[in-house]
Amino acid sequence: MTSSALPRPPAARRARRRSAALGLLAWLAAILFVLPVAWMVLTSLHSEADAATNPPSLAASLTLDGYREFFGATGGASPWPALINSTTASVVSTLFVLLLALPAAYALSIRRVRKWTDVLFFFLSTKMLPVVAGLLPVYLFAKSTGMLDNIWLLVILYTSMNLPIAVWMMQSFLADIPVSVIEAARVDGAPLRTILARIVAPVAGPGIAATALICFIFSWNEMLFARVLTGVTAQTAPVFLTGFVTSEGLFLAQLCAASVVISLPVLAAGFAAQDKLVQGLSLGAVK
């Protein structure tokens, strides 16, 4: 009897069945997550009458009227100011977070300060307060300083909200950098800014990219502060999205079209940084 005809060991068969079951479970989970998004895209291509039918018709004719309404082609409000505000607040706050989190993570992972674990816990404790609990003090401060409906107020808030998460993430990424490389650069007389820019940042690039993407997503999707602290000038894309839910009813096709367009920047950023994101999130997983 040849070796290929020998029966498989029970352990190998169990491992193969377990692998097949996990693969099937992964496919089911992926379909479960993708199906609502696909349904939203399909609904955005229907007319309001077809989108409002119950049950909705898959064979309904397709149209771009929802996207024309969203971009103001029929006289509605233009979404471009809101999209520009969201881009400004998300990108600028993410840059500020990275500039502040990188030196802080360096001090907590490589050049560890005294009681660095207490410092990390302090950063984490700032996320324990519900956002709505600090809404009134922030509103009163913005009103007294004349910063209501100001995009730079959102930049400051998003930076402070995402900074603790960024410090925690980047601290774990920087902890994997060999200390000998840092010590060699310090012996050669390299200042701290050179070490951070030319050694730490390139080595921890995947982790920095993962941190930046997560901070960008959190800033782009934030709506509570944007809803309360902005009006017309600094209105962001999520706040603009709520305008499609009116007292006259729910414009479902337009709402789905707006949701698709507003989701595209996050999807584009995710696909662009996909490789870096996977590498960054896997840093520190294996010691």
C-alpha positions in Angstrom: 0.0 0.0 0.0 1.4 3.4 -1.0 1.8 6.2 1.4 -0.9 8.2 -0.5 -3.4 5.4 0.2 -2.8 5.4 3.9 -5.7 6.7 6.0 -5.3 10.1 7.4 -4.7 10.3 11.2 -7.7 11.3 13.2 -6.0 14.5 14.4 -5.3 15.6 10.9 -8.9 15.0 9.9 -10.1 17.0 12.9 -7.8 19.9 12.0 -9.0 19.9 8.4 -12.6 19.9 9.4 -11.9 22.7 12.0 -10.2 24.7 9.3 -13.1 24.2 6.9 -15.6 25.2 9.6 -13.6 28.4 10.5 -13.3 29.3 6.8 -17.1 28.9 6.4 -17.7 31.0 9.5 -15.4 33.7 8.1 -17.3 33.8 4.8 -20.7 34.0 6.6 -19.4 36.8 8.8 -18.1 38.7 5.7 -21.4 38.3 3.9 -23.2 39.4 7.1 -21.2 42.6 7.2 -21.2 43.3 3.4 -24.9 42.6 2.8 -26.2 45.8 4.5 -23.6 47.9 2.6 -24.6 46.3 -0.7 -28.3 46.9 0.1 -27.5 50.6 0.8 -25.7 51.0 -2.5 -28.6 49.3 -4.4 -31.2 51.4 -2.6 -29.3 54.6 -3.6 -29.7 53.7 -7.2 -33.5 53.4 -7.0 -36.1 56.2 -7.2 -37.8 57.4 -4.0 -41.0 55.5 -4.9 -39.2 52.2 -5.5 -37.0 52.6 -2.4 -40.1 53.1 -0.2 -41.9 50.0 -1.3 -42.3 47.2 1.3 -40.8 44.7 0.6 -38.4 46.6 -1.7 -38.1 45.4 -5.3 -34.8 44.2 -6.5 -35.9 44.4 -10.1 -36.8 48.1 -9.9 -35.2 50.4 -12.5 -31.9 52.0 -11.6 -31.4 55.8 -11.6 -28.9 58.4 -10.3 -31.5 60.8 -9.1 -30.5 60.2 -5.5 -26.9 61.3 -6.2 -28.1 64.3 -8.2 -30.2 65.4 -5.2 -27.3 64.9 -2.9 -24.9 67.0 -5.0 -27.6 69.8 -5.3 -28.2 69.4 -9.0 -31.9 70.0 -8.5 -31.6 73.0 -6.3 -30.8 71.4 -2.9 -28.1 72.4 -0.5 -24.6 71.6 -1.7 -22.7 69.0 0.3 -19.2 70.4 -0.6 -18.8 72.8 2.4 -19.7 69.9 4.8 -17.3 67.5 3.0 -14.5 70.1 3.1 -15.2 70.7 6.8 -15.0 67.0 7.6 -11.9 66.6 5.6 -10.2 69.6 7.3 -11.2 68.5 10.8 -10.2 64.9 10.3 -6.9 65.4 8.4 -5.6 68.3 10.6 -6.6 66.6 13.9 -5.0 63.3 12.8 -1.7 65.2 11.9 -1.8 66.9 15.3 -2.4 63.6 17.0 0.6 61.9 15.3 2.9 64.9 16.1 1.9 64.7 19.8 1.6 60.9 20.2 4.9 60.0 18.7 7.1 61.8 21.3 4.8 60.7 24.1 4.9 57.0 22.9 8.7 57.3 22.6 9.0 58.5 26.2 6.7 55.7 27.4 8.3 52.8 25.5 12.0 53.5 24.7 13.1 56.3 27.0 10.7 55.3 29.7 9.8 58.1 32.2 9.2 57.4 35.9 5.9 55.6 36.6 5.2 55.2 32.9 2.5 52.6 33.6 0.6 55.2 35.7 0.9 57.7 32.8 -0.5 55.1 30.4 -3.4 54.5 32.8 -4.0 58.3 33.1 -4.3 58.4 29.3 -6.7 55.6 29.3 -8.8 57.1 32.1 -9.6 60.1 30.0 -11.7 57.8 27.8 -13.8 56.5 30.7 -15.9 59.7 30.8 -18.9 59.5 28.4 -18.6 62.1 25.7 -22.1 63.4 26.5 -21.1 64.1 30.1 -18.6 66.7 28.9 -20.8 68.2 26.3 -22.3 71.1 28.4 -18.9 72.4 29.7 -17.5 72.3 26.2 -20.5 74.1 24.8 -20.3 76.8 27.5 -16.6 77.2 26.9 -17.1 77.5 23.2 -19.9 80.0 23.7 -17.8 82.2 26.0 -14.8 82.2 23.7 -16.8 82.8 20.5 -15.8 79.5 19.0 -19.2 78.1 18.3 -19.6 77.1 14.6 -15.8 77.1 14.2 -14.1 74.2 12.5 -10.9 74.7 14.6 -12.9 73.9 17.7 -13.6 70.5 16.2 -10.0 70.1 15.3 -9.0 70.7 19.0 -11.7 68.4 20.3 -10.9 65.6 17.8 -7.2 65.9 18.7 -7.9 65.6 22.4 -10.3 62.7 21.9 -8.0 60.6 19.7 -4.7 61.4 21.5 -5.1 58.8 24.3 -5.9 56.0 21.8 -3.0 57.0 19.6 -0.5 57.0 22.5 -1.6 53.6 23.6 -1.3 52.1 20.1 2.0 53.7 19.2 3.5 52.8 22.6 3.0 49.1 21.8 4.4 49.6 18.3 7.5 51.5 19.4 8.2 49.0 22.1 9.3 46.5 19.4 12.0 48.8 18.0 15.5 47.5 19.0 17.0 49.8 21.6 20.4 49.2 20.2 19.6 51.2 17.1 18.4 54.1 19.1 21.5 54.0 21.3 23.8 53.9 18.2 22.1 57.0 16.8 22.4 58.7 20.2 26.2 57.9 20.4 26.6 59.4 17.0 25.2 62.6 18.3 21.8 62.5 16.7 19.3 64.8 18.4 15.9 63.6 19.5 14.0 65.1 16.5 16.4 63.3 14.1 15.9 60.0 16.0 12.2 60.3 15.8 12.1 61.4 12.1 14.7 59.2 10.6 14.8 56.1 12.8 11.6 55.7 14.9 9.1 56.9 12.3 10.3 54.7 9.4 10.7 51.6 11.5 7.2 52.0 13.1 5.7 53.2 9.8 3.0 50.5 9.6 1.9 51.2 13.2 1.8 54.9 12.6 -0.3 54.3 9.5 -2.7 52.1 11.4 -3.0 54.7 14.2 -3.6 57.5 11.7 -6.3 55.6 9.9 -8.2 54.8 13.1 -7.9 58.4 14.2 -9.1 59.6 10.8 -12.1 57.3 10.9 -13.1 58.3 14.5 -12.9 62.0 13.5 -14.8 61.6 10.2 -17.6 59.7 11.9 -18.0 61.9 15.0 -21.4 63.6 15.1 -22.3 64.5 18.7 -19.9 67.5 19.1 -20.4 68.5 15.4 -24.1 68.5 15.8 -24.2 70.6 19.0 -21.2 73.0 18.4 -21.6 73.8 14.7 -24.3 75.4 12.7 -23.9 76.3 9.0 -20.3 77.4 8.6 -18.6 74.5 10.3 -21.2 71.8 9.5 -19.6 68.4 8.9 -20.7 65.6 6.6 -22.4 63.4 9.3 -24.5 66.5 10.4 -25.3 67.2 6.7 -26.5 63.6 6.4 -29.2 64.1 9.1 -30.8 66.7 6.9 -32.3 64.0 4.8 -34.5 62.9 7.7 -37.2 65.6 7.7 -40.7 66.1 9.1 -42.0 65.4 5.6 -40.7 61.9 5.8 -37.6 59.9 5.2 -36.0 60.3 1.8 -34.5 56.8 1.7 -32.9 56.9 -1.7 -31.2 60.3 -1.1 -30.2 59.2 2.3 -28.5 56.0 1.0 -26.8 58.0 -1.8 -25.5 60.5 0.7 -24.3 57.6 3.0 -22.4 56.0 0.1 -20.7 59.3 -0.9 -19.8 60.1 2.7 -18.4 56.6 3.3 -16.1 56.7 0.2 -13.2 58.8 1.8 -13.0 56.3 4.7 -13.1 53.3 2.3 -10.5 54.9 0.1 -8.2 55.6 3.0 -8.7 52.0 4.2 -7.8 50.5 0.9 -4.8 52.8 0.4 -3.4 51.9 3.8 -4.5 48.2 3.8 -1.1 46.7 3.8 0.3 49.1 6.3 -2.8 48.6 8.5 -2.4 44.8 8.6 1.3 45.1 9.4 0.7 47.7 12.0 -2.1 45.9 13.8 0.0 42.8 13.9 3.0 44.5 15.5 3.5 43.4 19.0 1.2 40.4 18.6 4.2 38.0 18.7 7.0 38.4 21.2 
